[in-house]
Amino acid sequence: MLFLSYQKNTIVVPYGELTGSFEIIITTDPDLVVTFRELTAQEPEDRTLTLNQQIEVLGLKFAVKEKNEVWQYSLPGIIENNIISTKQHFFSSKLFKYVMLFFFLLSFLLLFILLMLVMIRS
């Protein structure tokens, strides 16, 4: 992959041989805050990201805001929903069901052994 000479305001993110890499170019222009340049096998593609906008680059999502500004959309809600859906996915998975079945059978077996010991001693 051919890398161009980079300026001080450029962050290079090597992402992978199959998907390509990208640059994050930070500008001082208030209207065009960040430019993403995808460095794929084709021509580099520049995409701009303004404040409180969400953009996806090579499958990764980015959003930018000023330091003391409030998000225009519910970013924490998106994060919480992803965490909750991950937890719900675990509790509905086969692994969780097998673990619960194992502990149920183990507790039943221990209870049975305990009852047998009590009956033998009496």
KAWO-V397671 format. One record per helix or strand of 2 or more residues. SS is the DSSP state (H for helix, E for strand). FROM is the first residue (numbers start at 1). TO is the last residue. Records with the same first field share a line. If there is no record, write none. Layout:
BEGIN
SS: FROM-TO ; FROM-TO
END
This chain:
BEGIN
E: 10-13 ; 21-26 ; 34-39 ; 45-49 ; 54-57 ; 60-63
H: 75-91 ; 94-121
END
